[in-house]
Amino acid sequence: MDSGNNDPEINNDKSMLQFEHFDVVQAEPTDHYYYQINSNKTKQQSFTNANTPVYAKIMKEWKILSKNLPDSIYVRVYESRIDLLRAAILGPAGTPYHDGIFFFDILLPYDYPKSPPKVYYRSHGYRLNPNLYKNGYVCLSLINTWSGKKIEKWTQESTLLQILVSIQGLVLNERPYFNEPGIRYFKDSKSCKWINRSIEYSEDAFVLSCKTMLQVRAKPPQNFEGFVAQHFRDRAANILAAIKVYHEGRVLKLNKRSDIAF
């Protein structure tokens, strides 16, 4: 499979273009993970007073998102609760996550951007990536949930767009096995041991991604119902073809060094 997220059937399908990549919805979704957070009047003043630095920063974020989202990321924000966002990220081609839709609920703290956003992954109980936990925890340096390098940490100049692109590019990648702390150092190893373990992990991740698809299709998050239905109608044949490939074991395992081809 090709790497990257340039699959023309994902990026150029006309029916998908009818769903705006960024849009402002009047009322916040009641199924949002952070629906009850920041609900007291004191904290809400940061988000309802247009003269506050927090409000100004969020409006700037909206503008950045409205103009710069890649084709495979969709975001909804809410007039009634500007501290909440919901993002749908399509799994990139060339990864175990291709054609999946992965949803993230985001909360902006009342002292934003001094503190980073809180990000919750809607996992449906599946751990399909070392950085995405069953309980919704997202492990990422940019939101200060992982002890990365200083230049990778959140600053007041960081943006929501950076977070979403990082999740898609750094987390939902071609070889997620090597996201695991302590294992990432073997990513460039030519040892069959590490290559085969990576392939096995990716196979399991693909299965969990398919299970996630079923859950998302059965109960899509609010404001994304039509998008989810259309996505799976458009991509059904490709998803079934990928399942057949994995089922037939055509994902190669390497048993000797002479087999190494990548």
KELUM-215384 format. One record per residue: residue number from 1; x, y, z of N, C-alpha, C in turn; residue in three letters; chain. Coordinates in steps of 0.05 Angstrom, whole numbers. Layout:
<nodes>
    i     n.u     n.v     n.w    ca.u    ca.v    ca.w     c.u     c.v     c.w   aa  ch
  NUM       X       Y       Z       X       Y       Z       X       Y       Z  ALA   A
...
</nodes>
This chain:
<nodes>
    i     n.u     n.v     n.w    ca.u    ca.v    ca.w     c.u     c.v     c.w   aa  ch
    1      17     -24       0       0       0       0      18      25       0  MET   A
    2       8      46     -13      24      71     -13      22      85      13  ASP   A
    3      43      99      20      43     115      45      31     142      40  SER   A
    4      24     156      62      13     183      59     -18     182      59  GLY   A
    5     -30     205      56     -59     206      56     -69     219      30  ASN   A
    6     -58     211       8     -65     223     -18     -83     205     -35  ASN   A
    7     -97     186     -22    -115     168     -36    -137     185     -49  ASP   A
    8    -138     185     -76    -157     203     -90    -186     196     -83  PRO   A
    9    -191     171     -75    -219     164     -69    -227     175     -42  GLU   A
   10    -208     182     -25    -214     195       0    -215     225      -4  ILE   A
   11    -195     236     -18    -192     264     -19    -210     278     -39  ASN   A
   12    -218     264     -61    -231     278     -83    -259     269     -88  ASN   A
   13    -270     252     -71    -297     242     -75    -317     266     -72  ASP   A
   14    -333     271     -93    -350     294     -93    -371     293     -70  LYS   A
   15    -381     269     -64    -401     268     -43    -390     276     -16  SER   A
   16    -365     270     -11    -352     277      14    -348     307      16  MET   A
   17    -344     320      -7    -340     349      -7    -364     365       1  LEU   A
   18    -387     352       1    -412     366      10    -411     370      40  GLN   A
   19    -395     356      54    -392     359      83    -368     378      88  PHE   A
   20    -373     401      99    -352     421     102    -331     411     121  GLU   A
   21    -306     416     115    -284     408     132    -285     423     159  HIS   A
   22    -294     448     158    -297     463     183    -324     477     182  PHE   A
   23    -338     475     205    -364     489     206    -370     496     235  ASP   A
   24    -386     517     238    -395     526     264    -424     517     268  VAL   A
   25    -429     502     289    -456     492     295    -467     509     318  VAL   A
   26    -493     514     318    -505     531     338    -503     519     366  GLN   A
   27    -512     495     370    -513     483     396    -493     461     399  ALA   A
   28    -481     459     423    -461     438     428    -474     411     430  GLU   A
   29    -460     389     423    -471     362     424    -472     352     453  PRO   A
   30    -494     341     460    -497     331     488    -481     305     492  THR   A
   31    -471     293     471    -455     269     474    -425     275     475  ASP   A
   32    -418     300     475    -390     308     476    -379     300     504  HIS   A
   33    -355     289     504    -343     279     529    -340     301     550  TYR   A
   34    -334     325     541    -330     347     560    -354     366     563  TYR   A
   35    -377     356     557    -402     372     557    -406     386     584  TYR   A
   36    -400     372     606    -405     383     633    -382     400     644  GLN   A
   37    -360     400     630    -336     415     640    -338     444     632  ILE   A
   38    -327     462     648    -327     491     643    -355     502     643  ASN   A
   39    -374     488     655    -402     496     654    -409     518     674  SER   A
   40    -392     523     695    -399     543     715    -395     571     703  ASN   A
   41    -409     590     714    -410     617     703    -383     631     703  LYS   A
   42    -367     626     724    -341     640     726    -323     631     703  THR   A
   43    -322     606     698    -305     596     676    -316     604     649  LYS   A
   44    -343     604     646    -355     610     621    -350     639     612  GLN   A
   45    -344     657     631    -339     685     625    -316     688     606  GLN   A
   46    -296     670     608    -273     671     590    -281     666     561  SER   A
   47    -303     651     558    -311     643     531    -335     659     520  PHE   A
   48    -348     674     537    -371     690     527    -366     719     524  THR   A
   49    -344     729     536    -337     757     535    -317     761     511  ASN   A
   50    -326     774     491    -309     777     467    -285     794     472  ALA   A
   51    -283     807     495    -260     824     500    -237     810     515  ASN   A
   52    -241     784     522    -221     769     536    -200     758     517  THR   A
   53    -175     755     526    -154     743     509    -161     715     501  PRO   A
   54    -175     700     518    -182     672     512    -201     672     488  VAL   A
   55    -221     689     488    -241     690     466    -227     697     440  TYR   A
   56    -209     717     442    -195     726     417    -177     703     406  ALA   A
   57    -164     689     424    -147     667     415    -164     645     401  LYS   A
   58    -187     639     413    -204     618     401    -214     626     374  ILE   A
   59    -221     651     371    -230     660     344    -208     658     324  MET   A
   60    -183     663     333    -160     661     315    -156     631     307  LYS   A
   61    -161     613     327    -158     585     321    -179     576     301  GLU   A
   62    -204     586     304    -225     579     285    -217     587     256  TRP   A
   63    -205     611     254    -197     621     228    -176     603     216  LYS   A
   64    -156     595     232    -135     578     222    -146     551     213  ILE   A
   65    -164     540     229    -177     514     221    -193     517     196  LEU   A
   66    -208     538     193    -226     542     170    -211     543     144  SER   A
   67    -186     552     145    -170     556     121    -149     535     116  LYS   A
   68    -141     519     136    -118     503     133    -121     473     139  ASN   A
   69    -145     464     144    -149     435     150    -142     419     125  LEU   A
   70    -127     397     128    -123     379     106    -149     365      98  PRO   A
   71    -149     353      74    -173     341      63    -185     319      81  ASP   A
   72    -168     307      97    -177     283     112    -183     289     142  SER   A
   73    -186     314     149    -193     322     176    -218     340     176  ILE   A
   74    -237     335     193    -262     350     194    -267     359     223  TYR   A
   75    -275     385     226    -278     396     253    -305     411     255  VAL   A
   76    -318     407     278    -342     422     285    -336     438     311  ARG   A
   77    -344     464     310    -342     480     334    -371     491     339  VAL   A
   78    -374     504     363    -402     509     372    -405     537     382  TYR   A
   79    -425     551     371    -430     579     379    -436     581     409  GLU   A
   80    -451     562     419    -460     563     447    -438     555     467  SER   A
   81    -418     541     457    -395     532     474    -370     533     458  ARG   A
   82    -357     556     456    -333     558     440    -309     544     452  ILE   A
   83    -312     534     476    -291     518     489    -291     489     480  ASP   A
   84    -310     481     464    -312     453     455    -308     450     425  LEU   A
   85    -295     429     418    -292     422     389    -295     392     387  LEU   A
   86    -301     383     363    -301     355     356    -288     351     329  ARG   A
   87    -269     332     328    -254     328     303    -257     299     294  ALA   A
   88    -259     296     268    -259     269     255    -234     268     238  ALA   A
   89    -218     247     243    -193     244     227    -195     218     212  ILE   A
   90    -192     219     186    -192     195     169    -165     182     170  LEU   A
   91    -165     155     174    -140     141     175    -125     143     148  GLY   A
   92     -99     149     149     -84     153     124     -80     127     109  PRO   A
   93     -79     129      83     -72     106      66     -44      96      73  ALA   A
   94     -39      70      70     -13      59      76      -9      53     105  GLY   A
   95     -30      55     121     -29      49     150     -50      29     157  THR   A
   96     -49      17     181     -70      -2     189     -97      12     194  PRO   A
   97     -96      39     193    -120      54     200    -134      66     175  TYR   A
   98    -125      58     151    -136      70     127    -166      65     125  HIS   A
   99    -180      86     117    -210      86     114    -225      86     140  ASP   A
  100    -212      85     163    -226      88     188    -232     117     194  GLY   A
  101    -252     122     211    -257     149     220    -253     149     250  ILE   A
  102    -235     167     259    -228     168     288    -236     195     299  PHE   A
  103    -252     194     320    -264     218     331    -250     227     357  PHE   A
  104    -247     253     359    -234     264     383    -251     288     393  PHE   A
  105    -257     287     419    -270     310     432    -250     327     446  ASP   A
  106    -251     353     442    -231     371     452    -243     392     470  ILE   A
  107    -229     399     491    -237     419     510    -215     440     513  LEU   A
  108    -223     465     510    -204     487     515    -207     497     543  LEU   A
  109    -186     497     559    -188     506     587    -193     536     589  PRO   A
  110    -203     545     612    -210     573     615    -186     591     615  TYR   A
  111    -162     581     618    -138     597     616    -123     593     589  ASP   A
  112    -137     582     570    -126     578     543    -115     604     531  TYR   A
  113     -92     604     518     -74     581     511     -51     576     531  PRO   A
  114     -53     588     555     -32     583     574     -30     553     580  LYS   A
  115     -53     540     583     -54     511     586     -63     498     560  SER   A
  116     -53     474     554     -61     461     529     -89     450     529  PRO   A
  117    -101     445     506    -127     433     505    -127     405     517  PRO   A
  118    -150     396     526    -153     368     534    -165     353     510  LYS   A
  119    -154     330     504    -163     315     481    -172     287     489  VAL   A
  120    -196     280     482    -207     253     488    -212     238     463  TYR   A
  121    -201     214     462    -205     196     438    -229     178     443  TYR   A
  122    -248     178     425    -272     161     428    -265     133     418  ARG   A
  123    -255     116     437    -242      91     431    -261      67     427  SER   A
  124    -285      69     438    -304      47     437    -292      22     451  HIS   A
  125    -273      27     469    -262       5     485    -239     -10     471  GLY   A
  126    -228       1     449    -207     -13     435    -181       3     437  TYR   A
  127    -159     -12     442    -132       0     443    -118      -7     417  ARG   A
  128    -122      10     396    -111       3     370     -85      18     364  LEU   A
  129     -74      32     384     -50      47     380     -37      52     407  ASN   A
  130     -10      51     409       3      56     435      -4      83     447  PRO   A
  131     -11     103     431     -16     130     440     -45     135     446  ASN   A
  132     -63     116     439     -92     120     443    -102      98     461  LEU   A
  133    -110     106     485    -118      86     506    -148      80     505  TYR   A
  134    -154      57     517    -183      49     518    -200      70     532  LYS   A
  135    -188      83     552    -203     102     568    -205     130     555  ASN   A
  136    -195     132     530    -196     157     516    -172     175     519  GLY   A
  137    -153     167     536    -129     182     540    -112     184     514  TYR   A
  138    -103     207     508     -86     211     484     -58     219     493  VAL   A
  139     -38     203     486     -11     207     495       4     222     472  CYS   A
  140       9     248     477      21     265     457      37     288     470  LEU   A
  141      61     291     462      78     312     474      66     340     471  SER   A
  142      53     345     449      43     372     443      21     380     462  LEU   A
  143       7     361     475     -13     369     495      -4     362     523  ILE   A
  144      22     358     525      35     354     551      26     329     566  ASN   A
  145      19     308     550      11     283     563      33     262     559  THR   A
  146      55     271     547      79     254     544     104     271     547  TRP   A
  147     124     260     560     149     275     567     167     277     543  SER   A
  148     160     291     522     177     294     499     197     317     502  GLY   A
  149     210     323     481     230     345     481     216     371     485  LYS   A
  150     231     391     495     219     417     501     206     430     477  LYS   A
  151     219     426     454     209     438     429     183     425     419  ILE   A
  152     177     401     431     153     386     423     129     392     441  GLU   A
  153     135     407     463     114     412     483      96     436     475  LYS   A
  154      74     438     489      55     459     484      66     486     492  TRP   A
  155      62     507     475      68     534     482      44     551     475  THR   A
  156      44     576     483      21     593     477      19     600     447  GLN   A
  157      40     593     432      39     597     403      29     572     388  GLU   A
  158      27     550     402      17     525     390     -12     528     381  SER   A
  159     -20     511     363     -47     513     352     -62     486     353  THR   A
  160     -88     487     351    -105     463     349     -99     448     323  LEU   A
  161     -93     463     302     -86     450     276     -62     432     280  LEU   A
  162     -42     442     294     -18     426     299     -24     400     314  GLN   A
  163     -42     401     333     -50     377     348     -63     357     329  ILE   A
  164     -82     365     313     -96     347     295     -78     334     275  LEU   A
  165     -61     351     263     -42     340     243     -22     321     256  VAL   A
  166     -14     327     281       4     309     295      -9     282     301  SER   A
  167     -34     282     309     -48     257     314     -49     240     288  ILE   A
  168     -56     253     266     -58     238     241     -31     228     231  GLN   A
  169     -11     245     232      15     239     220      34     223     238  GLY   A
  170      34     230     264      53     217     283      41     194     298  LEU   A
  171      15     194     303       2     173     318      -9     151     299  VAL   A
  172     -26     160     281     -38     140     262     -20     136     238  LEU   A
  173       4     124     244      24     122     223      26      93     212  ASN   A
  174      45      89     194      47      64     180      56      41     198  GLU   A
  175      73      47     218      84      26     236      80      35     265  ARG   A
  176      55      34     275      49      44     302      62      29     324  PRO   A
  177      71       4     319      85     -11     340     108       4     352  TYR   A
  178     121      20     335     145      34     344     138      61     358  PHE   A
  179     113      66     362     105      89     378     109      83     408  ASN   A
  180     111      57     414     113      48     442     140      58     454  GLU   A
  181     139      70     478     164      79     491     183      55     495  PRO   A
  182     208      59     489     228      38     492     231      21     467  GLY   A
  183     210      21     450     211       5     425     218      22     401  ILE   A
  184     211      48     403     215      66     381     244      66     371  ARG   A
  185     263      60     390     291      61     382     299      39     362  TYR   A
  186     281      19     359     287      -3     341     273       0     314  PHE   A
  187     262      24     309     246      29     285     262      24     260  LYS   A
  188     288      31     260     305      29     236     321       3     236  ASP   A
  189     315     -15     255     329     -40     256     322     -58     232  SER   A
  190     342     -73     222     337     -92     201     332    -120     211  LYS   A
  191     330    -123     238     325    -148     250     297    -158     243  SER   A
  192     295    -184     235     269    -196     229     251    -196     254  CYS   A
  193     263    -198     277     247    -199     302     230    -173     304  LYS   A
  194     242    -150     301     227    -125     304     208    -120     281  TRP   A
  195     217    -128     257     200    -124     234     174    -141     236  ILE   A
  196     178    -166     244     155    -184     246     136    -175     269  ASN   A
  197     148    -166     291     131    -156     313     114    -132     304  ARG   A
  198     127    -115     288     113     -91     278      90    -100     259  SER   A
  199      95    -119     242      74    -129     224      51    -141     239  ILE   A
  200      57    -157     260      36    -169     276      20    -148     290  GLU   A
  201      33    -127     301      19    -106     314       0     -92     295  TYR   A
  202      10     -86     271      -6     -72     251     -30     -89     243  SER   A
  203     -27    -115     241     -49    -133     234     -71    -131     256  GLU   A
  204     -62    -131     281     -81    -129     303     -94    -101     303  ASP   A
  205     -78     -81     297     -89     -54     296    -110     -51     274  ALA   A
  206    -106     -64     252    -125     -63     230    -152     -76     239  PHE   A
  207    -150     -99     252    -174    -112     262    -189     -94     281  VAL   A
  208    -175     -81     299    -188     -63     319    -199     -39     304  LEU   A
  209    -185     -30     284    -196      -8     268    -222     -15     255  SER   A
  210    -224     -40     244    -249     -49     232    -271     -50     253  CYS   A
  211    -265     -60     277    -285     -61     298    -294     -33     305  LYS   A
  212    -275     -14     306    -282      14     311    -301      25     289  THR   A
  213    -296      18     264    -313      26     242    -342      17     247  MET   A
  214    -345      -8     256    -372     -18     261    -386      -2     283  LEU   A
  215    -371       4     304    -383      20     326    -390      48     317  GLN   A
  216    -373      61     302    -378      88     292    -401      88     273  VAL   A
  217    -403      68     256    -425      66     236    -451      62     251  ARG   A
  218    -451      46     272    -476      40     287    -486      64     303  ALA   A
  219    -467      80     314    -474     102     331    -455     125     326  LYS   A
  220    -458     140     304    -440     162     298    -444     185     318  PRO   A
  221    -423     200     324    -425     223     342    -443     244     330  PRO   A
  222    -456     260     347    -474     281     338    -459     300     320  GLN   A
  223    -473     310     300    -464     329     279    -448     315     257  ASN   A
  224    -443     289     260    -428     275     239    -443     251     228  PHE   A
  225    -469     249     234    -484     226     225    -484     222     195  GLU   A
  226    -490     243     180    -491     241     151    -463     235     139  GLY   A
  227    -443     248     151    -416     244     142    -407     215     144  PHE   A
  228    -413     204     168    -405     176     173    -419     157     153  VAL   A
  229    -445     160     150    -460     143     131    -449     145     103  ALA   A
  230    -443     169      94    -433     173      66    -405     161      63  GLN   A
  231    -388     165      83    -361     155      82    -361     125      78  HIS   A
  232    -376     111      93    -376      82      91    -390      71      66  PHE   A
  233    -409      87      56    -420      79      30    -399      82       8  ARG   A
  234    -384     104       9    -364     109     -11    -340      90     -10  ASP   A
  235    -333      82      14    -308      67      18    -313      37      23  ARG   A
  236    -338      28      22    -344       0      29    -328     -20      13  ALA   A
  237    -326     -17     -13    -311     -36     -30    -282     -37     -22  ALA   A
  238    -270     -14     -17    -242     -13     -10    -237     -26      18  ASN   A
  239    -255     -21      36    -252     -33      63    -254     -63      61  ILE   A
  240    -273     -73      46    -276    -102      43    -252    -115      29  LEU   A
  241    -241    -101      10    -217    -111      -4    -194    -112      15  ALA   A
  242    -191     -92      32    -169     -93      52    -173    -115      72  ALA   A
  243    -197    -120      80    -203    -142      99    -195    -169      86  ILE   A
  244    -201    -172      61    -194    -196      47    -164    -200      46  LYS   A
  245    -149    -179      41    -119    -181      41    -109    -190      68  VAL   A
  246    -119    -178      89    -109    -186     116    -118    -215     122  TYR   A
  247    -142    -222     115    -153    -248     121    -137    -270     107  HIS   A
  248    -128    -265      83    -113    -284      67     -83    -285      75  GLU   A
  249     -76    -267      94     -48    -268     103     -28    -258      83  GLY   A
  250     -37    -240      66     -19    -230      45      -1    -207      55  ARG   A
  251      -4    -200      81      15    -182      93      39    -198     101  VAL   A
  252      61    -194      88      85    -211      90      99    -210     117  LEU   A
  253     105    -233     128     123    -235     151     150    -243     141  LYS   A
  254     171    -232     153     198    -237     144     212    -258     161  LEU   A
  255     222    -279     149     234    -301     164     264    -302     161  ASN   A
  256     275    -287     142     304    -287     139     312    -260     128  LYS   A
  257     337    -252     133     346    -225     126     344    -220      96  ARG   A
  258     347    -240      79     345    -236      50     317    -228      41  SER   A
  259     297    -232      59     270    -224      52     264    -195      56  ASP   A
  260     282    -181      70     277    -153      77     276    -136      52  ILE   A
  261     253    -123      49     250    -108      24     241     -79      28  ALA   A
  262     242     -70      53     234     -42      57     251     -27      77  PHE   A
</nodes>
